[in-house]
Amino acid sequence: MLCVIFEKANQCPSYRRENKLNDGESVKMDTSGPSKRKNFENEIRDHPHNQKDDIEEQEEKLKYPKSVFFIVSNEFCERFSFYGMRTVLSLYLFNMLKYSEDTSTIIYHVFTCFVYFFPLVGAIISDSWLGKFRTIFYLSIIYAIGQIILSLSAAPFGLPAREFSMIGLFLIAFGTGGIKPCVAAFGGDQFVIPQQEKQLAMFFSLFYFSINTGSLISTLLTPVIRETKCFNDDCYFVAFLVPAVLMITSIVIFVLGKRLYKMINPTGNLIIKVSKCVCHAIGNKINGKGRKRDHWLDYADDDYDSKLIEDIKVSLEVLKMFVPLPIFWALYDQQGSQWTFQATRMDGQIGSFTLLPDQLQAVNPLLIIIFIPIFETCIYPFFAKIHIIDTPLKKLVVGGFLASVAFIAAGIVEIEIMKLLPPLPTNGSAQIRIFNTMNCSVGLDIKNQNITKINALSMEFLEVKANKSVTISCIANLQECNNMGYTDLITDIKEITAEEATATSWVITPRGLQLSYKDSVDTPDKGKPMIRSLIYLAPEFNNVNLTVRYKNTPIVSIPITSLRSEPQKIESPGEYDVYLNENLLDNNVPFKLGGLYTVVGAHVPNIKTAGKTIMVRPPNKLHMAWMLPQYIIITMAEVMFSVTGLHFAFSQAPVSMKSLLQAGWLLSVAFGNLIVVIIKGSRPFKEQVYEIFLYAGLMAIVITIFAIMTIFYKYVEIPEEEDPDGAIPLDRKNGNVNPAYKEDEK
């Protein structure tokens, strides 16, 4: 949602300048757009007192540019493409590419870092060489190719999945980042200012709405597509293919409007010019050229005019205030990584509907749409009346503290999740599980354990000291088993050495104590219910299948070829019946998110086939609704921080430096994601909860430092630039107006 603020901010005074008229009134004029009305210009000069009426008359005559509807539609498709892909990205890296949770988080934030670094490159390409139209067109093609490559990497076509995924993500970052500073600005170019000031405001409302709508729909829809089956697994191929198709569609829509666009030739990039001026000043100061100056930037006055130097000075003061701000984005962008992984360990069941972990991200764009008008019409006016939170910097400070509170809430949720997790083997201890596959109890004798038997079709759990020998005697030939038809049972004695921090499982069958294997009882892969089998088959049986059915419709089928089967995922939690071929083993078994279930049983001649579903790992108990407070608070923080920050930057920067400040703001997002990469890469804590509180603490400390900085910041009134000769220049130098644009004047 961050790009919403960046792109919408282009309606700020970077498009306009205020020209003083003879009677003291002012009017907003476009300093770089082509002149549409020479007669109108002369009339303004000759009759300044009638300018308001003339502007209104021109506003009525100029039709709304048809071209902007192509731009708005293009933006909807592109944002749908980007957010749809990014919503499922962290789970794709973890579940399909088999990266660890930490590595998946690092890759996710490196990608986001590039997304907000490449706008600098896109702005330079657009302003210095290609112009906005060709930059958007060419980089969108690269963007679409990246989406296609990422989609292909998720399909079993024999391609190296990890390598192709990284290539695809890089191309996507380059494409979406490169066009980010161009699209909204290109839309603004289509209007004549001041005659179409109202239409321009309407355009940005439509533009903003298209971004939010595309983001919200894709964030809800893509996880549903991802959850469907293709190639016997989650369908990431189609989940990435749909955004790729939308990106191609956005290119087609954009090109279809070409004949209507007003295009401006590139006139050079401000960022490059400022960089050269700063480097020149530093070089002269180091070399001691010229007389001593009051400010180090003044050393560039031999090659650069004083107006540019003064504008850079003011801009650097604003950029200095940006230095502490990247930590906010380090917290904010974890909604798509750490918070999504947190949701996989929680219950998303809402009646018959199951909320997917990655769908929870849709809360943010939904709340953004709700909160912005509430803050603007109610909250801000209320606090302004009582002189609290009544300046942009105060809003930034409060937004930062709210982000810290959001992570405190996330940490509390993580603590509650940890409380409800089953005990895992730790250093100095080990776990042993014994499963009985027979429909009769079996005597047990375990040294130093008060266990005398294991019931039919059940499990016993032992926690023992690590690296200590444990002797288990399985006492067979009990009368109960003989009565059930089990004969020639074997009495077994096994000596087990439990390895440190491991879980080992043993299985009792009619042939004695069998099949020792290392077990895993951690959170099931992808957070879905998992089912596996420990079914003893007599040698004469084959072609046996364990099936999970809903109203006789198979949901999961597991071929039984050995005593133990690998876990299989159940896509949708619910109550199901469990069958071994056509023999009903268990009915109305509740399979819930996060649960690990084992079906035990035996299939031998002359004995009725019996089985039971054992819950080895309890399901997620804490509901995802407990994450709503942290989402609500972080969205409130975003509204106060993101919107206000760009408004502050644009209002405090000279007109000529607006784009420089936007670039600085985008870079703060990139550096914020870099902070996540550094912290996650250093792995300071074993437990995730401590890392969450680390971010909360860092945010609180940094925003406190920022609050102190705001005390010494003096707000400045930036004078609007005036034309030296008093004329109102409506022409843009080097402009190239598409002839079809004249149709909008008719």
C-alpha positions, 0 to 999 in steps of 0.5 A, spaced: 500 500 500 505 504 500 506 506 493 499 509 494 502 514 497 508 515 493 504 515 487 498 520 489 503 525 492 505 527 485 499 531 485 503 536 490 506 542 487 511 539 483 506 540 477 505 547 478 508 554 480 504 560 483 505 566 478 503 573 481 499 577 477 499 585 477 493 585 482 496 581 487 492 575 486 495 568 484 493 562 479 496 556 479 500 555 472 503 549 469 511 551 468 512 545 463 506 543 459 505 546 452 501 552 451 493 550 449 491 557 449 495 563 446 489 568 446 488 566 453 495 567 455 494 574 452 488 575 455 491 574 462 496 579 461 492 584 458 486 583 463 488 580 470 482 582 474 478 578 469 483 572 470 478 568 475 472 568 470 477 566 464 480 560 468 473 558 469 471 559 462 477 555 459 475 549 464 468 549 461 471 548 454 477 543 456 474 536 456 476 531 461 482 527 457 480 521 455 487 518 455 487 518 463 482 512 463 487 508 459 492 510 465 488 508 470 486 502 468 493 500 466 495 502 474 489 497 476 492 491 472 499 493 474 497 493 482 493 487 481 499 484 478 504 486 483 500 485 490 497 478 487 504 476 486 507 479 493 502 476 497 503 469 496 511 470 495 513 469 502 509 462 503 512 460 496 519 461 498 518 457 504 513 451 502 515 450 494 523 452 494 524 449 501 528 455 504 527 456 511 523 461 514 529 466 516 531 465 509 525 466 506 524 473 510 531 475 507 529 474 500 522 477 501 525 484 504 531 484 499 526 484 493 522 489 496 529 493 497 530 493 490 523 495 488 524 501 492 531 503 490 529 502 482 525 508 482 531 512 482 534 508 476 527 509 472 526 517 474 533 517 471 532 513 464 525 517 464 528 524 465 534 523 461 533 519 455 526 515 454 521 520 456 515 517 461 511 513 455 517 509 453 520 508 460 513 505 462 512 501 456 519 498 456 520 497 463 513 494 463 515 489 458 521 487 463 516 487 468 511 482 465 517 477 463 519 477 470 512 475 472 512 469 466 519 467 469 516 467 476 510 463 474 514 458 470 519 457 476 513 454 480 511 449 475 514 442 474 517 443 467 524 441 469 527 448 470 531 450 476 526 453 480 530 457 485 535 460 480 529 462 475 525 465 481 531 469 483 531 472 476 524 473 475 524 477 482 529 481 480 526 483 473 519 484 477 523 489 482 526 493 476 520 493 472 515 495 478 520 500 481 522 503 474 515 505 472 513 507 479 515 515 479 513 515 471 506 513 471 502 518 476 506 523 473 505 521 466 497 522 468 498 529 471 501 531 464 495 530 460 492 536 464 492 543 462 493 547 469 490 551 472 484 550 467 483 543 469 485 543 476 479 540 478 479 534 473 486 533 475 484 532 483 479 527 480 484 523 476 488 522 482 482 520 486 481 515 481 488 513 480 488 512 488 482 508 488 484 503 482 491 502 486 487 500 492 482 496 489 487 492 485 491 491 491 485 489 495 482 484 490 488 481 488 490 480 496 484 476 497 483 472 490 491 470 489 491 466 496 485 462 494 488 461 487 494 458 490 490 454 495 487 450 489 491 443 487 495 443 480 501 438 479 499 435 486 501 441 490 499 448 492 498 452 485 503 457 485 504 456 478 497 459 476 497 464 482 503 467 479 500 466 472 494 470 473 498 476 475 503 475 469 496 475 465 494 482 468 501 485 467 500 483 460 493 486 460 496 493 463 501 493 457 496 492 452 491 497 455 497 502 456 499 502 448 491 502 446 491 509 449 498 512 445 494 516 440 491 520 445 497 521 450 500 528 451 508 526 451 513 531 454 520 530 451 526 529 457 529 535 459 534 532 464 534 529 471 534 533 477 537 527 481 543 527 477 544 535 476 544 535 484 549 529 485 554 533 480 553 540 484 554 536 491 560 532 488 563 539 485 562 543 492 565 537 496 571 537 491 572 544 491 572 544 499 577 538 499 582 542 494 581 548 497 579 552 491 576 559 492 575 563 498 572 560 504 565 560 504 559 560 510 556 553 507 560 547 504 555 547 498 557 554 496 563 552 494 559 550 488 558 557 486 563 557 480 559 552 476 552 552 479 547 558 480 545 560 487 538 559 486 540 551 485 545 551 491 540 554 496 534 549 494 539 544 495 541 546 502 533 547 504 532 540 501 538 537 505 535 539 511 529 535 510 533 529 507 536 530 514 530 528 517 529 522 513 535 519 516 531 515 522 525 513 518 527 507 515 526 503 521 518 504 520 518 501 514 523 495 517 516 494 521 511 496 516 513 491 510 513 485 515 506 484 514 508 480 508 513 476 511 514 475 519 506 476 520 504 471 514 508 466 518 505 468 524 498 467 521 500 460 519 501 458 526 494 460 528 487 458 527 483 461 521 476 457 521 470 462 521 464 458 521 465 454 514 470 459 511 477 458 513 481 464 512 488 463 509 494 466 512 496 470 506 489 473 506 490 476 512 494 481 509 488 484 505 486 487 512 491 493 511 488 496 504 481 495 507 483 499 513 487 504 509 480 506 505 476 506 511 481 510 515 484 516 511 477 519 510 476 518 518 483 521 520 482 527 515 475 529 517 474 527 524 481 525 528 486 530 525 481 536 526 479 534 533 486 534 535 488 540 532 482 544 536 486 542 542 493 543 539 495 536 540 498 532 534 497 538 530 503 539 525 506 534 520 512 532 524 508 530 530 504 526 526 510 522 524 512 521 531 505 518 533 505 514 527 512 511 529 510 510 536 504 506 534 508 502 529 512 500 536 505 498 539 503 494 533 509 490 534 508 489 542 501 487 540 505 482 535 509 479 540 504 478 545 500 474 540 507 470 539 507 469 546 500 466 546 502 462 540 508 459 544 504 457 550 499 453 546 505 449 542 506 442 544 512 440 548 518 439 543 525 436 545 530 440 547 537 440 549 538 435 554 532 431 553 529 427 548 522 424 546 519 417 545 512 415 542 510 408 542 504 407 537 499 400 538 497 398 531 492 392 534 485 393 536 487 390 543 492 393 549 499 390 550 503 390 556 509 395 557 515 395 561 519 401 561 525 402 565 523 408 570 517 409 567 510 408 570 507 405 564 504 398 564 500 397 558 498 401 552 491 401 550 488 399 543 490 403 537 493 408 541 499 412 543 504 413 549 508 419 550 515 419 554 520 424 555 527 422 557 534 424 558 538 425 552 543 420 550 540 415 556 539 408 554 531 406 555 529 399 555 522 397 553 519 390 553 513 389 549 509 383 552 505 380 547 500 373 548 495 377 552 488 374 553 485 380 550 489 379 544 488 372 543 480 373 544 481 378 538 484 373 533 491 375 534 495 369 535 503 367 535 504 374 537 512 376 539 514 378 545 520 384 544 525 387 548 528 393 545 534 398 548 533 405 546 538 410 546 534 417 545 538 422 542 538 429 544 533 434 542 530 428 537 523 425 537 523 418 536 517 413 534 516 406 535 510 401 532 507 395 536 505 390 531 503 383 531 510 382 529 512 385 535 516 392 536 518 395 530 520 401 525 524 406 529 524 412 526 526 420 527 519 424 528 517 431 527 512 434 531 513 441 529 508 446 526 506 442 519 508 444 513 504 450 510 499 450 517 494 445 514 492 439 517 497 433 516 495 426 516 499 420 515 499 412 517 502 407 521 498 401 518 500 394 519 499 389 513 499 382 512 504 380 507 498 377 503 495 384 502 497 389 497 493 395 493 491 398 499 489 405 500 488 409 506 483 415 504 480 421 507 473 422 505 467 427 505 460 424 504 464 418 500 468 423 496 475 422 497 479 428 499 486 425 500 488 418 498 495 415 501 497 408 498 499 403 503 506 400 501 510 400 507 508 400 515 509 408 515 507 413 510 509 420 509 504 426 511 499 428 506 496 435 507 488 436 507 487 442 504 480 444 507 480 443 515 473 440 517 470 433 519 472 427 515 471 419 515 477 415 514 477 409 510 482 403 509 479 401 502 472 400 503 473 399 511 471 405 515 476 406 520 474 412 523 468 417 522 467 425 523 474 426 525 475 433 526 482 435 522 484 442 524 489 447 522 496 446 524 494 439 527 498 433 525 494 426 525 496 419 525 492 413 523 494 407 526 491 400 525 492 393 522 490 389 516 491 382 517 487 375 515 481 373 519 480 379 523 476 385 523 480 391 520 480 396 525 483 403 526 483 410 529 486 417 528 490 419 533 492 427 534 500 427 535 500 434 535 494 439 537 491 444 532 492 451 532 488 454 538 489 461 537 485 464 532 487 469 527 482 474 530 488 476 535 492 479 530 487 484 528 489 489 533 496 489 530 494 490 523 489 496 526 495 499 529 500 498 524 495 501 519 493 507 523 501 508 523 501 508 516 496 513 515 499 518 520 506 516 517 506 515 510 501 520 508 504 525 512 511 524 511 510 525 503 506 532 505 511 534 509 517 533 504 513 536 499 511 542 503 518 544 505 522 543 499 523 548 494 518 547 487 524 545 483 526 539 488 520 536 489 522 529 485 528 529 489 525 529 496 520 523 493 526 519 491 529 520 498 522 518 501 523 512 496 530 510 499 528 510 506 523 504 504 529 501 501 533 502 507 528 499 512 527 493 508 535 492 508 535 493 516 530 487 516 535 483 512 541 485 516 537 483 523 534 476 520 541 475 517 545 476 523 540 471 527 540 474 534 535 470 537 533 463 537 526 465 538 522 469 534 518 473 539 525 476 542 526 479 535 519 481 534 520 485 541 527 487 538 523 491 532 519 494 537 524 497 542 528 499 536 522 503 533 521 506 540 528 508 541 529 511 534 522 515 534 524 518 540 531 521 537 526 523 531 522 527 536 528 530 539 530 532 532 523 535 531 524 540 536 530 543 533 527 543 526 524 550 523 518 550 518 520 554 512 515 557 507 517 556 501 516 561 496 513 559 489 517 561 483 516 567 479 517 568 472 522 574 471 518 578 466 511 577 469 509 573 464 505 567 465 509 561 461 504 556 459 509 553 454 513 547 456 520 547 453 522 541 448 515 539 449 512 534 444 504 534 444 501 528 441 496 531 435 490 527 437 490 531 444 487 537 441 481 533 440 480 534 447 479 541 446 473 541 442 
